[in-house]
Amino acid sequence: MNDLGRLLIGIGLFIVAAGVVVLLLGRVGIPLGRLPGDFSWRGKHTAVYFPLGTCIVLSVVLSLVFYLLGHLRK
């Protein structure tokens, strides 16, 4: 059970850190969620939002971070 508790604490800290990063990026002026390529459609009673541009940018950044971390661990 100790391992599960540590895992949950780690996941919680990761989510908090991700939230802080998103807040800081918003204050700096990087509009995550409002980039070119983010689709939004509003109907009369529905709204659909798909952040394709944001997903691509985050994927590239995270890929580079994990690539660099992998090479630093060797």
Biotite code that builds the C-alpha atoms (Angstrom):
import biotite.structure as struc

atoms = struc.array([
    struc.Atom([0.000, 0.000, 0.000], chain_id="A", res_id=1, res_name="MET", atom_name="CA", element="C"),
    struc.Atom([2.931, 2.352, 0.562], chain_id="A", res_id=2, res_name="ASN", atom_name="CA", element="C"),
    struc.Atom([3.828, 2.168, -3.124], chain_id="A", res_id=3, res_name="ASP", atom_name="CA", element="C"),
    struc.Atom([0.300, 3.123, -4.140], chain_id="A", res_id=4, res_name="LEU", atom_name="CA", element="C"),
    struc.Atom([0.340, 6.093, -1.769], chain_id="A", res_id=5, res_name="GLY", atom_name="CA", element="C"),
    struc.Atom([3.653, 7.312, -3.143], chain_id="A", res_id=6, res_name="ARG", atom_name="CA", element="C"),
    struc.Atom([2.382, 6.918, -6.688], chain_id="A", res_id=7, res_name="LEU", atom_name="CA", element="C"),
    struc.Atom([-0.736, 8.957, -5.943], chain_id="A", res_id=8, res_name="LEU", atom_name="CA", element="C"),
    struc.Atom([1.316, 11.687, -4.263], chain_id="A", res_id=9, res_name="ILE", atom_name="CA", element="C"),
    struc.Atom([3.662, 11.775, -7.257], chain_id="A", res_id=10, res_name="GLY", atom_name="CA", element="C"),
    struc.Atom([0.779, 12.044, -9.707], chain_id="A", res_id=11, res_name="ILE", atom_name="CA", element="C"),
    struc.Atom([-0.778, 14.816, -7.614], chain_id="A", res_id=12, res_name="GLY", atom_name="CA", element="C"),
    struc.Atom([2.484, 16.782, -7.518], chain_id="A", res_id=13, res_name="LEU", atom_name="CA", element="C"),
    struc.Atom([2.840, 16.368, -11.289], chain_id="A", res_id=14, res_name="PHE", atom_name="CA", element="C"),
    struc.Atom([-0.679, 17.714, -11.857], chain_id="A", res_id=15, res_name="ILE", atom_name="CA", element="C"),
    struc.Atom([-0.019, 20.688, -9.561], chain_id="A", res_id=16, res_name="VAL", atom_name="CA", element="C"),
    struc.Atom([3.261, 21.435, -11.368], chain_id="A", res_id=17, res_name="ALA", atom_name="CA", element="C"),
    struc.Atom([1.527, 21.227, -14.758], chain_id="A", res_id=18, res_name="ALA", atom_name="CA", element="C"),
    struc.Atom([-1.155, 23.627, -13.533], chain_id="A", res_id=19, res_name="GLY", atom_name="CA", element="C"),
    struc.Atom([1.442, 26.113, -12.318], chain_id="A", res_id=20, res_name="VAL", atom_name="CA", element="C"),
    struc.Atom([3.250, 25.949, -15.670], chain_id="A", res_id=21, res_name="VAL", atom_name="CA", element="C"),
    struc.Atom([0.018, 26.579, -17.583], chain_id="A", res_id=22, res_name="VAL", atom_name="CA", element="C"),
    struc.Atom([-0.816, 29.559, -15.341], chain_id="A", res_id=23, res_name="LEU", atom_name="CA", element="C"),
    struc.Atom([2.657, 31.033, -15.766], chain_id="A", res_id=24, res_name="LEU", atom_name="CA", element="C"),
    struc.Atom([2.580, 30.571, -19.535], chain_id="A", res_id=25, res_name="LEU", atom_name="CA", element="C"),
    struc.Atom([-0.767, 32.368, -19.640], chain_id="A", res_id=26, res_name="GLY", atom_name="CA", element="C"),
    struc.Atom([0.645, 35.312, -17.694], chain_id="A", res_id=27, res_name="ARG", atom_name="CA", element="C"),
    struc.Atom([3.734, 35.500, -19.905], chain_id="A", res_id=28, res_name="VAL", atom_name="CA", element="C"),
    struc.Atom([1.535, 35.708, -23.005], chain_id="A", res_id=29, res_name="GLY", atom_name="CA", element="C"),
    struc.Atom([1.732, 32.230, -24.490], chain_id="A", res_id=30, res_name="ILE", atom_name="CA", element="C"),
    struc.Atom([-1.927, 31.429, -25.198], chain_id="A", res_id=31, res_name="PRO", atom_name="CA", element="C"),
    struc.Atom([-2.103, 27.654, -24.718], chain_id="A", res_id=32, res_name="LEU", atom_name="CA", element="C"),
    struc.Atom([-5.540, 26.612, -25.881], chain_id="A", res_id=33, res_name="GLY", atom_name="CA", element="C"),
    struc.Atom([-5.900, 29.558, -28.251], chain_id="A", res_id=34, res_name="ARG", atom_name="CA", element="C"),
    struc.Atom([-3.170, 28.779, -30.780], chain_id="A", res_id=35, res_name="LEU", atom_name="CA", element="C"),
    struc.Atom([-3.697, 28.691, -34.554], chain_id="A", res_id=36, res_name="PRO", atom_name="CA", element="C"),
    struc.Atom([-5.012, 25.242, -35.371], chain_id="A", res_id=37, res_name="GLY", atom_name="CA", element="C"),
    struc.Atom([-7.230, 25.004, -32.288], chain_id="A", res_id=38, res_name="ASP", atom_name="CA", element="C"),
    struc.Atom([-10.748, 24.358, -33.526], chain_id="A", res_id=39, res_name="PHE", atom_name="CA", element="C"),
    struc.Atom([-13.884, 25.543, -31.814], chain_id="A", res_id=40, res_name="SER", atom_name="CA", element="C"),
    struc.Atom([-17.453, 25.344, -33.014], chain_id="A", res_id=41, res_name="TRP", atom_name="CA", element="C"),
    struc.Atom([-20.447, 26.789, -31.220], chain_id="A", res_id=42, res_name="ARG", atom_name="CA", element="C"),
    struc.Atom([-23.900, 25.716, -32.179], chain_id="A", res_id=43, res_name="GLY", atom_name="CA", element="C"),
    struc.Atom([-27.203, 26.814, -30.749], chain_id="A", res_id=44, res_name="LYS", atom_name="CA", element="C"),
    struc.Atom([-27.090, 24.368, -27.837], chain_id="A", res_id=45, res_name="HIS", atom_name="CA", element="C"),
    struc.Atom([-23.650, 22.785, -28.121], chain_id="A", res_id=46, res_name="THR", atom_name="CA", element="C"),
    struc.Atom([-20.020, 23.778, -28.182], chain_id="A", res_id=47, res_name="ALA", atom_name="CA", element="C"),
    struc.Atom([-17.148, 21.625, -29.436], chain_id="A", res_id=48, res_name="VAL", atom_name="CA", element="C"),
    struc.Atom([-13.503, 22.483, -28.831], chain_id="A", res_id=49, res_name="TYR", atom_name="CA", element="C"),
    struc.Atom([-10.511, 20.551, -30.131], chain_id="A", res_id=50, res_name="PHE", atom_name="CA", element="C"),
    struc.Atom([-7.052, 22.025, -29.331], chain_id="A", res_id=51, res_name="PRO", atom_name="CA", element="C"),
    struc.Atom([-5.118, 20.433, -32.217], chain_id="A", res_id=52, res_name="LEU", atom_name="CA", element="C"),
    struc.Atom([-2.440, 23.148, -32.401], chain_id="A", res_id=53, res_name="GLY", atom_name="CA", element="C"),
    struc.Atom([-1.862, 23.049, -28.655], chain_id="A", res_id=54, res_name="THR", atom_name="CA", element="C"),
    struc.Atom([-1.623, 19.241, -28.709], chain_id="A", res_id=55, res_name="CYS", atom_name="CA", element="C"),
    struc.Atom([1.020, 19.345, -31.443], chain_id="A", res_id=56, res_name="ILE", atom_name="CA", element="C"),
    struc.Atom([3.093, 21.983, -29.639], chain_id="A", res_id=57, res_name="VAL", atom_name="CA", element="C"),
    struc.Atom([2.919, 20.099, -26.322], chain_id="A", res_id=58, res_name="LEU", atom_name="CA", element="C"),
    struc.Atom([3.814, 16.840, -28.052], chain_id="A", res_id=59, res_name="SER", atom_name="CA", element="C"),
    struc.Atom([6.922, 18.339, -29.640], chain_id="A", res_id=60, res_name="VAL", atom_name="CA", element="C"),
    struc.Atom([8.037, 20.018, -26.408], chain_id="A", res_id=61, res_name="VAL", atom_name="CA", element="C"),
    struc.Atom([7.498, 16.899, -24.277], chain_id="A", res_id=62, res_name="LEU", atom_name="CA", element="C"),
    struc.Atom([9.236, 14.716, -26.880], chain_id="A", res_id=63, res_name="SER", atom_name="CA", element="C"),
    struc.Atom([12.283, 16.986, -26.770], chain_id="A", res_id=64, res_name="LEU", atom_name="CA", element="C"),
    struc.Atom([12.302, 17.029, -22.953], chain_id="A", res_id=65, res_name="VAL", atom_name="CA", element="C"),
    struc.Atom([12.092, 13.233, -22.691], chain_id="A", res_id=66, res_name="PHE", atom_name="CA", element="C"),
    struc.Atom([14.705, 12.820, -25.437], chain_id="A", res_id=67, res_name="TYR", atom_name="CA", element="C"),
    struc.Atom([17.125, 15.073, -23.563], chain_id="A", res_id=68, res_name="LEU", atom_name="CA", element="C"),
    struc.Atom([16.404, 13.372, -20.231], chain_id="A", res_id=69, res_name="LEU", atom_name="CA", element="C"),
    struc.Atom([17.019, 9.989, -21.827], chain_id="A", res_id=70, res_name="GLY", atom_name="CA", element="C"),
    struc.Atom([20.405, 11.065, -23.148], chain_id="A", res_id=71, res_name="HIS", atom_name="CA", element="C"),
    struc.Atom([21.401, 12.679, -19.859], chain_id="A", res_id=72, res_name="LEU", atom_name="CA", element="C"),
    struc.Atom([20.683, 9.457, -17.956], chain_id="A", res_id=73, res_name="ARG", atom_name="CA", element="C"),
    struc.Atom([23.128, 7.433, -20.084], chain_id="A", res_id=74, res_name="LYS", atom_name="CA", element="C"),
])
